[in-house]
Amino acid sequence: MAVVLIALAGASLGVGAARLQAGDPMSALVLSVSRIPRMLAAVLTGAALAVAGVVMQQIVRNRFVEPATAGSPEAAAAGLLAVTLIAPHAPLWVKMVVAAASALAGAALFVVLIRRLPPHEIFLVPLAGLVLSGVVGAGVTFIAWQADLMQYVSIWMLSGEFSGVIAGRYELLWIGGAAAALAWVAADRFAILGLGPDAATALGLSPRAVIRFGLLVVALVTAMVVVSVGMIPFVGLIVPNLVSRMMGDNLRASLPVVALSGAILVLASDLVGRLIIYPYEVPAGIILGVFGAAAFLGLLWRGDRHVH
Amino acid sequence: MIEVEGLSFDIRGVPILKSADLRLEPGKITALIGPNGAGKSTLTRLIARIEPPPKGRVRVNGLDVATTLSDRLAREMAFLGQQTYLASRLRVRELVAFGRWPHCHGRPGPADRAAVDQALTDFDLETLADRFVETLSGGQAQRAHLAMAVTQQTPWLILDEPLNNLDLAHARALMAHLARLRDAGGSVLIVLHDLNFAAGWADHIVAMKDGAIVAEGPVEEVVTTARLSDLYETPISVSAHQGRPLVLHHI
């Protein structure tokens, strides 16, 4: 898998409207300002979103959710919209903090909402997530229309893409990557959380503390991705499910594979989007949206027999 | 020693447990019996700090469960409840290994691995060790969860209806295993519905009804025709077999 990732990364650096030549200062500039940041952005986004998907699935004990289908990006967008309306000249870090805080609020709201749903009704939880993201998304769209800010909002909420990534405008994604790495440190705790709150308590964990930490990871990853490249759907859903099917949910072993697979998927989608109508581009989010929706339906279809 | 003082619990105004007082001596198998809704599960869950701290006090080996760190308590007592729904895909060995978490916090040493292997052997799980729990039968999965609780190797083991889904042979094997733990100095609190398992293996019986402890004592004192018929409000006859009470209810 690491070989696949390196090959894709190499291809990603080589593809673009500008032709690269060894020893050409212009080529070096293209590489360092555009191509390398873009490749890194796709890798970080994919890895972080896939890990955030696993974390959310362990928190709600349901494998058919991810932050993107549970309203977290919409909540982050709501926070960004609020800052833009109230303090349009706030520095970037303020916007980041507000986006992360509102993504946290959105994810926490989802966890509270589904607490009363029976765990065996596995399709109610993803449904509740879709309803929540629909409601929050509609609210954001309504306010954005009133304030004539639809252009901003569509960047965050519509399909994410990497064509705008240049050095200096993607580095926040490292925070998302760091959050995902922290999740791996707590991998056993998230795995034990999956045994249920009673078993986790009996083993000496505080389920609430683990859930709070997990929500923080989800919020940081979501906010950084939404702000930097926009919403990328389905990575957090498909990758964890495929990896779980292959190797189970012993997260200490599987989270690195999840991160690697997420990076490969997003990098490949970005690459396909750049090649399909070359020299123009299709956003990676749209490629994933098309491919991911089909894969998601397939998972739901097979998941019915899978969970009992 | 488990000490329970004035323990009360209610769910939306409905009393489930009414000011229970109890002292459980170590080195014994204590069976908790009583009809459905008597408060047996609630009592075990409160002792094992699964439910939030209510009115009253619970101490396990001198540690107040409301104020002691959960991680510390996990080295004092293991608990297996009735709900063992697994949402994650874990292999039997991985599940059992989580029983070592309170001791190794994810960095298992040779002693931890040995404990896991021993539990897999004790619960007849060696051939299933690399199977995913979700592919097992109800009884096999129950044995995997029991193995996890036992692997915690705590002075106290608290089990809520552990015989669920177990066939007769594995149910007897579990009770025999608990007796061995007891003989090695361990203490067990176990909720049982099958009175003959209680009569046959327990050292001490606690009978509950309507959220209160109504009788307590050695097996011969509590497992009697009058007491049980009264407790379950159905005709039950107690006879004797090889020095142990034998509970009959099908005559």
HADDOCK unambig.tbl for C-alpha pairs under 7 A between the chains (distance, minus, plus):
assign (segid A and resid 61 and name CA) (segid B and resid 87 and name CA) 5.60 0.50 0.50
assign (segid A and resid 62 and name CA) (segid B and resid 87 and name CA) 6.71 0.50 0.50
assign (segid A and resid 188 and name CA) (segid B and resid 106 and name CA) 6.55 0.50 0.50
assign (segid A and resid 194 and name CA) (segid B and resid 87 and name CA) 6.10 0.50 0.50
assign (segid A and resid 194 and name CA) (segid B and resid 88 and name CA) 5.81 0.50 0.50
assign (segid A and resid 195 and name CA) (segid B and resid 86 and name CA) 5.51 0.50 0.50
assign (segid A and resid 195 and name CA) (segid B and resid 87 and name CA) 6.80 0.50 0.50
assign (segid A and resid 198 and name CA) (segid B and resid 50 and name CA) 5.86 0.50 0.50
assign (segid A and resid 201 and name CA) (segid B and resid 50 and name CA) 6.14 0.50 0.50
assign (segid A and resid 202 and name CA) (segid B and resid 48 and name CA) 7.00 0.50 0.50
assign (segid A and resid 202 and name CA) (segid B and resid 50 and name CA) 6.89 0.50 0.50
assign (segid A and resid 202 and name CA) (segid B and resid 74 and name CA) 6.19 0.50 0.50
assign (segid A and resid 202 and name CA) (segid B and resid 78 and name CA) 6.27 0.50 0.50
assign (segid A and resid 202 and name CA) (segid B and resid 79 and name CA) 5.69 0.50 0.50
assign (segid A and resid 203 and name CA) (segid B and resid 74 and name CA) 5.44 0.50 0.50
assign (segid A and resid 203 and name CA) (segid B and resid 99 and name CA) 6.94 0.50 0.50
assign (segid A and resid 203 and name CA) (segid B and resid 101 and name CA) 6.73 0.50 0.50
assign (segid A and resid 203 and name CA) (segid B and resid 102 and name CA) 6.09 0.50 0.50
assign (segid A and resid 204 and name CA) (segid B and resid 70 and name CA) 4.51 0.50 0.50
assign (segid A and resid 204 and name CA) (segid B and resid 71 and name CA) 3.85 0.50 0.50
assign (segid A and resid 204 and name CA) (segid B and resid 73 and name CA) 6.76 0.50 0.50
assign (segid A and resid 204 and name CA) (segid B and resid 74 and name CA) 4.95 0.50 0.50
assign (segid A and resid 204 and name CA) (segid B and resid 102 and name CA) 6.37 0.50 0.50
assign (segid A and resid 205 and name CA) (segid B and resid 70 and name CA) 6.51 0.50 0.50
assign (segid A and resid 205 and name CA) (segid B and resid 71 and name CA) 6.35 0.50 0.50
assign (segid A and resid 248 and name CA) (segid B and resid 89 and name CA) 4.85 0.50 0.50
assign (segid A and resid 248 and name CA) (segid B and resid 90 and name CA) 5.70 0.50 0.50
assign (segid A and resid 249 and name CA) (segid B and resid 88 and name CA) 5.80 0.50 0.50
assign (segid A and resid 249 and name CA) (segid B and resid 89 and name CA) 5.11 0.50 0.50
assign (segid A and resid 249 and name CA) (segid B and resid 90 and name CA) 5.71 0.50 0.50
assign (segid A and resid 250 and name CA) (segid B and resid 90 and name CA) 6.30 0.50 0.50
